[in-house]
Amino acid sequence: MTPRVVTADATADLLSVARLMRDHSVGSVVICDPEGAPAAMVTDRDLAVRALAERRDTAEPIGEHASRPLITGEPEMELDEAAALMVRHRVRRLPVVSEEGLVGIVTLDDIAVRTGNLEVAQRMTQEVIEGALPGFFFHERG
């Protein structure tokens, strides 16, 4: 788990969230509700596909372009449980939430680094993409 998570309020505009991603060198931002609880996720892909490609006004609130529902994990989860949750829900990033709130995030990169096995992360990435985009990968038949 990476303890540093970049967050934004749902009323933040598209441009400010894009700048957060740039300034913090991240590909996602957790969107929080008015009480500060994690409520949604916005990725660089969301900005590109849901906002820029549609020529949306960069002053629009980010909440309209966020992915919901937010799938979260718990600090006590084992790595394989987190990985299975990510594959099942077809997400590449899993915010980790405790009773106190957002405590970190697990990404496919984290899994590759922690396990020392790039093949595991690549396989998970393929499973996530295939679930979201059936037929995207062409499999060789042996």
Buried (B, 14 or more C-beta within 10 A) or exposed (E): BBEEBBBBBBEBBBBBBBEBBEEEEBBBBBBBEEEEEBBBBBBBEBBEEBBBEEEBEEEEBBBEBBBEEBBBBEEEBEBEEBBEBBBEEBBBBBBBBEEEEBBBBBBBBBBBEEBEEEEBBEEBBBBBBBBEEEEEEEEEEE
